[in-house]
Amino acid sequence: MTIDVAIVGAGPAGLAAAARCARLGLAATLFDEQSAPGGSLLAEPGGAPRARALAADAQAAGVTLVADATAIAYYPEDLLDDAPGESARGGAPGLLAVTTPGALARGSAPQDALPDA
């Protein structure tokens, strides 16, 4: 499986971003911890039909949706000491690991790739 863009979170923004990426010709894969896409829409009255429509649009665009996934991000500033004068740097994660339930069942979860803190 080729993934050009991995998006974590199948709420409204994640679904829209994944659909746009797929329409631009990128192999977009969308990971979410829930069993159904939609995120916050699923908690809103009347939001479920909108969530289903966004998910259908993303899938029609060619997005691969992976449900029941776990994402773990490691940020370099998490390892900084709290010494006076040090400041945390923001930015992109140094490592983003996404685990699907099948990987956990096989014992191949990526936590071994995380640095020791």
mmCIF file of the C-alpha atoms, coordinates in Angstrom:
data_MODEL
# 
_entry.id   MODEL 
# 
loop_
_atom_site.group_PDB 
_atom_site.id 
_atom_site.type_symbol 
_atom_site.label_atom_id 
_atom_site.label_alt_id 
_atom_site.label_comp_id 
_atom_site.label_asym_id 
_atom_site.label_entity_id 
_atom_site.label_seq_id 
_atom_site.pdbx_PDB_ins_code 
_atom_site.Cartn_x 
_atom_site.Cartn_y 
_atom_site.Cartn_z 
_atom_site.occupancy 
_atom_site.B_iso_or_equiv 
_atom_site.pdbx_formal_charge 
_atom_site.auth_seq_id 
_atom_site.auth_comp_id 
_atom_site.auth_asym_id 
_atom_site.auth_atom_id 
_atom_site.pdbx_PDB_model_num 
ATOM 1   C CA . MET A 1 1   ? 0.000   0.000  0.000  1.00 0.00 ? 1   MET A CA 1 
ATOM 2   C CA . THR A 1 2   ? 1.347   3.405  -0.968 1.00 0.00 ? 2   THR A CA 1 
ATOM 3   C CA . ILE A 1 3   ? 0.498   6.382  1.221  1.00 0.00 ? 3   ILE A CA 1 
ATOM 4   C CA . ASP A 1 4   ? 1.359   9.879  0.038  1.00 0.00 ? 4   ASP A CA 1 
ATOM 5   C CA . VAL A 1 5   ? -0.602  11.603 2.807  1.00 0.00 ? 5   VAL A CA 1 
ATOM 6   C CA . ALA A 1 6   ? -1.585  10.157 6.189  1.00 0.00 ? 6   ALA A CA 1 
ATOM 7   C CA . ILE A 1 7   ? -4.266  12.117 8.014  1.00 0.00 ? 7   ILE A CA 1 
ATOM 8   C CA . VAL A 1 8   ? -5.101  11.348 11.630 1.00 0.00 ? 8   VAL A CA 1 
ATOM 9   C CA . GLY A 1 9   ? -8.664  12.113 12.663 1.00 0.00 ? 9   GLY A CA 1 
ATOM 10  C CA . ALA A 1 10  ? -11.792 11.406 10.609 1.00 0.00 ? 10  ALA A CA 1 
ATOM 11  C CA . GLY A 1 11  ? -13.777 14.369 11.858 1.00 0.00 ? 11  GLY A CA 1 
ATOM 12  C CA . PRO A 1 12  ? -15.119 16.973 9.437  1.00 0.00 ? 12  PRO A CA 1 
ATOM 13  C CA . ALA A 1 13  ? -11.710 18.597 8.828  1.00 0.00 ? 13  ALA A CA 1 
ATOM 14  C CA . GLY A 1 14  ? -9.885  15.289 8.377  1.00 0.00 ? 14  GLY A CA 1 
ATOM 15  C CA . LEU A 1 15  ? -12.511 13.978 5.963  1.00 0.00 ? 15  LEU A CA 1 
ATOM 16  C CA . ALA A 1 16  ? -12.436 17.185 3.912  1.00 0.00 ? 16  ALA A CA 1 
ATOM 17  C CA . ALA A 1 17  ? -8.620  17.319 3.853  1.00 0.00 ? 17  ALA A CA 1 
ATOM 18  C CA . ALA A 1 18  ? -8.329  13.675 2.818  1.00 0.00 ? 18  ALA A CA 1 
ATOM 19  C CA . ALA A 1 19  ? -10.896 14.096 0.037  1.00 0.00 ? 19  ALA A CA 1 
ATOM 20  C CA . ARG A 1 20  ? -9.086  17.173 -1.280 1.00 0.00 ? 20  ARG A CA 1 
ATOM 21  C CA . CYS A 1 21  ? -5.721  15.393 -1.248 1.00 0.00 ? 21  CYS A CA 1 
ATOM 22  C CA . ALA A 1 22  ? -7.185  12.417 -3.094 1.00 0.00 ? 22  ALA A CA 1 
ATOM 23  C CA . ARG A 1 23  ? -8.726  14.702 -5.713 1.00 0.00 ? 23  ARG A CA 1 
ATOM 24  C CA . LEU A 1 24  ? -5.281  16.232 -6.222 1.00 0.00 ? 24  LEU A CA 1 
ATOM 25  C CA . GLY A 1 25  ? -3.993  12.773 -7.119 1.00 0.00 ? 25  GLY A CA 1 
ATOM 26  C CA . LEU A 1 26  ? -2.382  11.858 -3.805 1.00 0.00 ? 26  LEU A CA 1 
ATOM 27  C CA . ALA A 1 27  ? -2.843  8.465  -2.171 1.00 0.00 ? 27  ALA A CA 1 
ATOM 28  C CA . ALA A 1 28  ? -4.593  9.657  1.001  1.00 0.00 ? 28  ALA A CA 1 
ATOM 29  C CA . THR A 1 29  ? -5.168  7.396  3.999  1.00 0.00 ? 29  THR A CA 1 
ATOM 30  C CA . LEU A 1 30  ? -7.306  8.604  6.875  1.00 0.00 ? 30  LEU A CA 1 
ATOM 31  C CA . PHE A 1 31  ? -6.843  7.066  10.330 1.00 0.00 ? 31  PHE A CA 1 
ATOM 32  C CA . ASP A 1 32  ? -9.333  7.411  13.177 1.00 0.00 ? 32  ASP A CA 1 
ATOM 33  C CA . GLU A 1 33  ? -9.697  5.892  16.644 1.00 0.00 ? 33  GLU A CA 1 
ATOM 34  C CA . GLN A 1 34  ? -13.460 5.495  16.296 1.00 0.00 ? 34  GLN A CA 1 
ATOM 35  C CA . SER A 1 35  ? -15.256 2.743  14.411 1.00 0.00 ? 35  SER A CA 1 
ATOM 36  C CA . ALA A 1 36  ? -17.229 5.257  12.326 1.00 0.00 ? 36  ALA A CA 1 
ATOM 37  C CA . PRO A 1 37  ? -15.973 8.467  10.699 1.00 0.00 ? 37  PRO A CA 1 
ATOM 38  C CA . GLY A 1 38  ? -17.516 11.815 11.558 1.00 0.00 ? 38  GLY A CA 1 
ATOM 39  C CA . GLY A 1 39  ? -15.868 12.956 14.775 1.00 0.00 ? 39  GLY A CA 1 
ATOM 40  C CA . SER A 1 40  ? -17.732 15.788 16.469 1.00 0.00 ? 40  SER A CA 1 
ATOM 41  C CA . LEU A 1 41  ? -20.579 15.594 13.963 1.00 0.00 ? 41  LEU A CA 1 
ATOM 42  C CA . LEU A 1 42  ? -21.663 12.313 15.519 1.00 0.00 ? 42  LEU A CA 1 
ATOM 43  C CA . ALA A 1 43  ? -22.347 14.099 18.824 1.00 0.00 ? 43  ALA A CA 1 
ATOM 44  C CA . GLU A 1 44  ? -24.482 16.832 17.244 1.00 0.00 ? 44  GLU A CA 1 
ATOM 45  C CA . PRO A 1 45  ? -28.226 16.463 16.770 1.00 0.00 ? 45  PRO A CA 1 
ATOM 46  C CA . GLY A 1 46  ? -28.703 15.631 13.110 1.00 0.00 ? 46  GLY A CA 1 
ATOM 47  C CA . GLY A 1 47  ? -24.959 15.401 12.532 1.00 0.00 ? 47  GLY A CA 1 
ATOM 48  C CA . ALA A 1 48  ? -24.824 11.710 11.622 1.00 0.00 ? 48  ALA A CA 1 
ATOM 49  C CA . PRO A 1 49  ? -26.219 12.192 8.076  1.00 0.00 ? 49  PRO A CA 1 
ATOM 50  C CA . ARG A 1 50  ? -23.646 14.936 7.441  1.00 0.00 ? 50  ARG A CA 1 
ATOM 51  C CA . ALA A 1 51  ? -20.874 12.671 8.756  1.00 0.00 ? 51  ALA A CA 1 
ATOM 52  C CA . ARG A 1 52  ? -22.012 9.855  6.454  1.00 0.00 ? 52  ARG A CA 1 
ATOM 53  C CA . ALA A 1 53  ? -22.106 12.255 3.494  1.00 0.00 ? 53  ALA A CA 1 
ATOM 54  C CA . LEU A 1 54  ? -18.563 13.527 4.179  1.00 0.00 ? 54  LEU A CA 1 
ATOM 55  C CA . ALA A 1 55  ? -17.290 9.956  4.577  1.00 0.00 ? 55  ALA A CA 1 
ATOM 56  C CA . ALA A 1 56  ? -18.987 8.875  1.339  1.00 0.00 ? 56  ALA A CA 1 
ATOM 57  C CA . ASP A 1 57  ? -17.469 11.869 -0.462 1.00 0.00 ? 57  ASP A CA 1 
ATOM 58  C CA . ALA A 1 58  ? -13.996 11.029 0.829  1.00 0.00 ? 58  ALA A CA 1 
ATOM 59  C CA . GLN A 1 59  ? -14.316 7.389  -0.181 1.00 0.00 ? 59  GLN A CA 1 
ATOM 60  C CA . ALA A 1 60  ? -15.670 8.372  -3.613 1.00 0.00 ? 60  ALA A CA 1 
ATOM 61  C CA . ALA A 1 61  ? -12.567 10.534 -4.048 1.00 0.00 ? 61  ALA A CA 1 
ATOM 62  C CA . GLY A 1 62  ? -10.398 7.474  -3.372 1.00 0.00 ? 62  GLY A CA 1 
ATOM 63  C CA . VAL A 1 63  ? -9.506  7.948  0.300  1.00 0.00 ? 63  VAL A CA 1 
ATOM 64  C CA . THR A 1 64  ? -8.593  4.830  2.255  1.00 0.00 ? 64  THR A CA 1 
ATOM 65  C CA . LEU A 1 65  ? -10.251 4.960  5.672  1.00 0.00 ? 65  LEU A CA 1 
ATOM 66  C CA . VAL A 1 66  ? -8.736  2.992  8.567  1.00 0.00 ? 66  VAL A CA 1 
ATOM 67  C CA . ALA A 1 67  ? -10.997 2.830  11.628 1.00 0.00 ? 67  ALA A CA 1 
ATOM 68  C CA . ASP A 1 68  ? -10.134 1.753  15.175 1.00 0.00 ? 68  ASP A CA 1 
ATOM 69  C CA . ALA A 1 69  ? -6.540  3.009  14.776 1.00 0.00 ? 69  ALA A CA 1 
ATOM 70  C CA . THR A 1 70  ? -4.224  4.513  17.379 1.00 0.00 ? 70  THR A CA 1 
ATOM 71  C CA . ALA A 1 71  ? -1.841  7.376  16.592 1.00 0.00 ? 71  ALA A CA 1 
ATOM 72  C CA . ILE A 1 72  ? 1.163   8.244  18.737 1.00 0.00 ? 72  ILE A CA 1 
ATOM 73  C CA . ALA A 1 73  ? 3.229   11.360 18.103 1.00 0.00 ? 73  ALA A CA 1 
ATOM 74  C CA . TYR A 1 74  ? 6.656   12.099 19.554 1.00 0.00 ? 74  TYR A CA 1 
ATOM 75  C CA . TYR A 1 75  ? 7.653   15.762 19.700 1.00 0.00 ? 75  TYR A CA 1 
ATOM 76  C CA . PRO A 1 76  ? 11.312  16.644 20.313 1.00 0.00 ? 76  PRO A CA 1 
ATOM 77  C CA . GLU A 1 77  ? 10.372  19.283 22.902 1.00 0.00 ? 77  GLU A CA 1 
ATOM 78  C CA . ASP A 1 78  ? 8.873   16.536 25.058 1.00 0.00 ? 78  ASP A CA 1 
ATOM 79  C CA . LEU A 1 79  ? 12.424  15.447 25.876 1.00 0.00 ? 79  LEU A CA 1 
ATOM 80  C CA . LEU A 1 80  ? 13.731  18.866 26.947 1.00 0.00 ? 80  LEU A CA 1 
ATOM 81  C CA . ASP A 1 81  ? 14.741  19.342 30.550 1.00 0.00 ? 81  ASP A CA 1 
ATOM 82  C CA . ASP A 1 82  ? 12.934  21.929 32.606 1.00 0.00 ? 82  ASP A CA 1 
ATOM 83  C CA . ALA A 1 83  ? 16.189  23.778 33.169 1.00 0.00 ? 83  ALA A CA 1 
ATOM 84  C CA . PRO A 1 84  ? 15.962  27.569 33.479 1.00 0.00 ? 84  PRO A CA 1 
ATOM 85  C CA . GLY A 1 85  ? 16.341  29.344 30.164 1.00 0.00 ? 85  GLY A CA 1 
ATOM 86  C CA . GLU A 1 86  ? 15.295  26.385 28.022 1.00 0.00 ? 86  GLU A CA 1 
ATOM 87  C CA . SER A 1 87  ? 12.295  26.859 25.823 1.00 0.00 ? 87  SER A CA 1 
ATOM 88  C CA . ALA A 1 88  ? 10.225  24.215 24.102 1.00 0.00 ? 88  ALA A CA 1 
ATOM 89  C CA . ARG A 1 89  ? 10.274  24.277 20.329 1.00 0.00 ? 89  ARG A CA 1 
ATOM 90  C CA . GLY A 1 90  ? 6.982   23.753 18.534 1.00 0.00 ? 90  GLY A CA 1 
ATOM 91  C CA . GLY A 1 91  ? 6.560   22.131 15.181 1.00 0.00 ? 91  GLY A CA 1 
ATOM 92  C CA . ALA A 1 92  ? 5.952   18.870 13.447 1.00 0.00 ? 92  ALA A CA 1 
ATOM 93  C CA . PRO A 1 93  ? 6.440   15.602 15.237 1.00 0.00 ? 93  PRO A CA 1 
ATOM 94  C CA . GLY A 1 94  ? 9.786   13.891 14.953 1.00 0.00 ? 94  GLY A CA 1 
ATOM 95  C CA . LEU A 1 95  ? 7.924   10.610 14.653 1.00 0.00 ? 95  LEU A CA 1 
ATOM 96  C CA . LEU A 1 96  ? 4.312   9.762  14.022 1.00 0.00 ? 96  LEU A CA 1 
ATOM 97  C CA . ALA A 1 97  ? 3.350   6.132  14.477 1.00 0.00 ? 97  ALA A CA 1 
ATOM 98  C CA . VAL A 1 98  ? -0.079  4.845  13.543 1.00 0.00 ? 98  VAL A CA 1 
ATOM 99  C CA . THR A 1 99  ? -1.184  1.433  14.737 1.00 0.00 ? 99  THR A CA 1 
ATOM 100 C CA . THR A 1 100 ? -4.175  -0.502 13.470 1.00 0.00 ? 100 THR A CA 1 
ATOM 101 C CA . PRO A 1 101 ? -5.950  -3.126 15.599 1.00 0.00 ? 101 PRO A CA 1 
ATOM 102 C CA . GLY A 1 102 ? -4.527  -5.899 13.411 1.00 0.00 ? 102 GLY A CA 1 
ATOM 103 C CA . ALA A 1 103 ? -0.972  -4.768 14.135 1.00 0.00 ? 103 ALA A CA 1 
ATOM 104 C CA . LEU A 1 104 ? -1.661  -4.822 17.866 1.00 0.00 ? 104 LEU A CA 1 
ATOM 105 C CA . ALA A 1 105 ? -3.075  -8.335 17.621 1.00 0.00 ? 105 ALA A CA 1 
ATOM 106 C CA . ARG A 1 106 ? 0.053   -9.495 15.737 1.00 0.00 ? 106 ARG A CA 1 
ATOM 107 C CA . GLY A 1 107 ? 2.351   -7.854 18.300 1.00 0.00 ? 107 GLY A CA 1 
ATOM 108 C CA . SER A 1 108 ? 3.904   -5.477 15.769 1.00 0.00 ? 108 SER A CA 1 
ATOM 109 C CA . ALA A 1 109 ? 2.832   -2.189 17.333 1.00 0.00 ? 109 ALA A CA 1 
ATOM 110 C CA . PRO A 1 110 ? 5.246   0.661  16.575 1.00 0.00 ? 110 PRO A CA 1 
ATOM 111 C CA . GLN A 1 111 ? 5.884   1.656  20.183 1.00 0.00 ? 111 GLN A CA 1 
ATOM 112 C CA . ASP A 1 112 ? 9.281   -0.001 19.881 1.00 0.00 ? 112 ASP A CA 1 
ATOM 113 C CA . ALA A 1 113 ? 10.202  2.761  17.425 1.00 0.00 ? 113 ALA A CA 1 
ATOM 114 C CA . LEU A 1 114 ? 9.639   5.499  20.000 1.00 0.00 ? 114 LEU A CA 1 
ATOM 115 C CA . PRO A 1 115 ? 12.722  6.932  21.678 1.00 0.00 ? 115 PRO A CA 1 
ATOM 116 C CA . ASP A 1 116 ? 13.272  6.334  25.358 1.00 0.00 ? 116 ASP A CA 1 
ATOM 117 C CA . ALA A 1 117 ? 12.158  9.378  27.325 1.00 0.00 ? 117 ALA A CA 1 
# 
